[in-house]
Amino acid sequence: MAEVDSEATEAGEPAAAGRSAAGTAAVGPAAAGAAHPERAPALSRWRRVARELGLLALVAIVYEEIAAHLVQAGSAAASHALMIVGAERALGLFDERAVQAAFLHNDTITDAFNAYYGGTHFLVPAFVLGGLLWRHPGQYGRARTALVVTSAVAFVVFWLFPVAPPRLLPAHFGIVDMLRAPDGSGHFESTLITTAGDRYASMPSVHVAWAVWCALALWPVVRPWILRALVVAYPLMTILVVVVTGNHYFLDTIAGAVLSVGTWIAVTRIGAWLSVRRAFRRGTVPRDHRPCRIRSAAGAGSLRGPDQQ
């Protein structure tokens, strides 16, 4: 019996090994794909890059067309600017003049701030989008949608509620127009600033909204602490720059940050809901499955499955 068992075992080993190898060969590619979902074939990746670039170019064209036909309502924008000033005074926030005065007499800083205001507004978000699309495509869709929705909402506000920036307030407010500073600083960057947005698009600050968006998009994919520090510092630096250059009020920066965060949360939750619906329709989730419900009782939560309800 021992010899028979030994022979059966020896004979079964090749078959078992064959079945194991076949199973590994069949499951291997799928398992590898599941373990590395972001390693798409090069051709497929380039096609997606081309498709996304075309989509973003279309959005940019639509944006420019609408901006070109907007009526620059200067009187309404000036009136709304005074409303913002009044609100900031009531809240104790109208300190733009003091913040600007701390940097105004340093030409190097003012020139750098003007260049930062006009140069980073488009370049940094474009770099973030490109990096996500190429290195982290799983994170790209949500980020792109959040950026487009944020910009669209801000543009509607500009249309309905144009606001003149602080640098265009009457002289008695004491806020210097950095494009026409007495020493001529900022003249080189005037083109950058005038092309960085609508003339009366102060509320909300799209510069701050996009900077906060960059931080939200990069935080999940950035690991080194020094890079995360830079991610957090970027929107804070942007807030300082837009105030010092006289292009935005503090309320503008708050509104821009709230808009970006709110849009990100909404896009994330709606995306999760749509993913669940698609999974049900494709049959990848059993029809009789119901998500667990969390119920709190007497200050403590209890997790109950469908069979415990």
Phi, psi and omega in degrees: 000319181297321180293320179296316179298321180295318180294320180296321180294316180295323180288328182283337183298315178297320180295316179297319179297321179296316179296320179296317180295319179296318179297319179296319180295323182285321185273336187310303181300320180294317180295320178297321179293323179291325181288331180231072184293342184271356180270074180279156176302150185301318182295316179297321180295316180295324177297319179293321178300314180297319179296317181290322177297320177297319179296315180294324177296321178296317178298318180296320179296316179298318179300313182294322179296316179293318180298323181293336182257004177287140177277123179279088183279087184296318182294317178295319180297320178294319179295318179293327178297320177294328175295319179295318178299316179298319179294319179294321177296321179294328181267357182074028183252355188280075181238020181300323181296316181294319179294318180294321182298333181292339183241352193296329187268008176249104185298323181298317181291317182295320177296318179295320180294320178297317178294321178298315182300313183277332188270323185276343188303318180261325187293314184294310177301323178297319178296318180296315179300314180297318179296318178294317182296322185273319185260331184223066184299336178293336179265350189290315187303312179297317182296314180298315180296318179297320179294317181294316181294318178301313181295320181295316179297316179299321182294323177297320178296319178302320183292316184275333186220070180293140182227129176287140180290165181303326183293346178257009176290160175305154188299332185291350175282343173079015179263122186278137172281111185295340178282342181230040180297149183304327181271004177083001180294144178096350184295328182293326183269005185299322179296318179300317184290319182290335178267358182276002178164177178293149185299323182248033179260065182270322184246119354279170178281111178290329176302312180290319180300315180290325178294318176295321177301318178301317180295317180295322182287325185273333186304316182292340186251357180256130183250313182303139185295328181293323178289323177294325176297319178294322178299318179287324183290331184300308178295328178294318177295322179296320177300315179298316184294315184292333177280314182297321180284356178076022182262345181212150172274166176297323178296327176299316183293321178296315180298320179297317179294317179296319179299315182294314181294315180299318178295319180299316180296315181297315180296321180296313182290318178295321178297320178295319179296316179294325178296319178295318179298317179296322179296320177296318182293325180279351179080012179281348175240128181304140181297327183276001179279137176233139180297148178296150180246141179253118179241136179257138179222127178053042176082359180238139180270149176230134182262119182236134177273177183297331181278356181253000183284000000 
